[in-house]
Amino acid sequence: MSSIIDAVASGRADGSADARADVPAGTSGHPVIELGARVAGLDPAALTRDHGSPLFVYDLDVVAARVRMLRGALPPGVDLAYAVKSNPCPAVLRHLAGLGVGADIASAGELSAVTRAGFDLRSVVFTGPGKTDAEIAAAVRANVRAVTIESVEEVDVLLDLASVAPRHQGLMLRLATPATGAETTPIIGGAGAAKFGLLPDEADEVLDRLRLAGAIGAPGSAYRVVGVHAFGASNVRDAQPLIEHVAWLTERATDLATRHGLALTMLDAGGGLGIPYADDETPLDVRTLGDGLARVLDGWRARPALAGARLLFEPGRFLVGPAGAYLMRVIRTKQRDGRTLAVTDGGIHHVLRPALVGDPHRIVAVGEAAGRDEPTPSAVVGPLCTGLDMLSEAVELPAPRAGDLLAVRDVGAYGFTESMPLFLSHPVPAEIVVRSGVARVARLRQEAGGGTAAIW
Ligand SMILES: Cc1ncc(COP(=O)(O)O)c(C=O)c1O
């Protein structure tokens, strides 16, 4: 059942059925949502009049263009599974399912979301450090392409399920990457999170236990180990560490598979393909990534354990981040410390990432204000009663005034889904998707805010 409600198309509505081929390229040269006098080809004043402010807008043509660009650059042995956590908006999921992309899920909720959205469950992988027994059972019953084992204790759950598992249900082993403290490596840095994946001796133990129990390796066994998974690092915009991560995974998977007599069909390198969040950040060079991966994949042919394997990436941010924008209206302005402070109706209750990771998103004026030629040092703050509610400390905007519309860029991933919309009981914004110039409501605005939803 579709949750999309056809809405009055705001602004341009040419009704053409085909995805636009003319999506704008950002300063990065990669497809991004149009943000200027028009937003995704539509009048932002009309959009916010019809759907309220603040408002999330996702341009599905940009998503499609980004999928095309990535696929076009990667070698033929690479598959994509969209990381649902980055944006689980049902309309976005349906669009990606329609493009033939697989999915990476991390909860039973995401399993139902991808099932409803029409993803082929044989292209769905289920990964996560805290999968409950019931969630593992649901994924096994759904017969997803692979359930990823992240801890030795999950073996007990899988053995309990062996009698109900469809024969040869796929399993993957997630390896703790060097960032988790498992070992040192020159390639992957970042804060380690020890909860992810299996240490080398744990991976051996998992395989030994499954085999001893007859759950893998026998003709009628419940499971089949199809792959090895490892996530490197997040938001990587340099192709080289991504290539080196796949090379590292190649070595580890070959070693494990050879010692345990496995023929793998999939090496899953996780997500992490990055996007620029600032004008001076360069985009991921997808051609260099593709060329480097082609060289690594060529080497697989000489390795019996990997000869029949394909590489899987689980991109979230890269596919949808730059396709989304958060529109908000300036409510008040103040002059503070030599800059104009624009207090908006949008804030970190809907776009938490700047406060969470200390990384501001770019903010631009849209609609009428975009044409005003008065560059003014500004700061953008939200309506919440906390000093943390700061969307940008320093941004040049065209002399902000009450009533102006602004847009936060790159919120198509880890935007609304990673936010805290109940805080202060402001309206919960609508999410709209735009395709071929037609806007549709994907999620209705909740006028009263989340605070009134409790039953007593
Ligand atoms: C297992 C897994 N795959 C894929 C992703 C998506 O990463 P990104 O959006 O950076 O591509 C994540 C993000 O946390 C993840 O945990």
The ligand as a MOL file (V3000), in Angstrom:
LIG
                    3D

  0  0  0     0  0            999 V3000
M  V30 BEGIN CTAB
M  V30 COUNTS 16 16 0 0 0
M  V30 BEGIN ATOM
M  V30 1 C 26.8810 -1.5790 7.8160 0
M  V30 2 C 26.7440 -0.2300 7.1610 0
M  V30 3 N 26.6620 -0.1690 5.8160 0
M  V30 4 C 26.5170 0.9890 5.1650 0
M  V30 5 C 26.4440 2.1940 5.8580 0
M  V30 6 C 26.2480 3.4430 5.0660 0
M  V30 7 O 27.3340 4.2710 5.1130 0
M  V30 8 P 27.3900 5.5640 4.1870 0
M  V30 9 O 26.0900 6.2410 4.2790 0
M  V30 10 O 28.4940 6.3420 4.7840 0
M  V30 11 O 27.6930 5.0870 2.8150 0
M  V30 12 C 26.5400 2.1990 7.2540 0
M  V30 13 C 26.4840 3.4540 7.9900 0
M  V30 14 O 26.5850 3.5570 9.1680 0
M  V30 15 C 26.6770 0.9460 7.9280 0
M  V30 16 O 26.7380 0.8850 9.2590 0
M  V30 END ATOM
M  V30 BEGIN BOND
M  V30 1 1 1 2
M  V30 2 1 2 3
M  V30 3 2 2 15
M  V30 4 2 3 4
M  V30 5 1 4 5
M  V30 6 1 5 6
M  V30 7 2 5 12
M  V30 8 1 6 7
M  V30 9 1 7 8
M  V30 10 2 8 9
M  V30 11 1 8 10
M  V30 12 1 8 11
M  V30 13 1 12 13
M  V30 14 1 12 15
M  V30 15 2 13 14
M  V30 16 1 15 16
M  V30 END BOND
M  V30 END CTAB
M  END
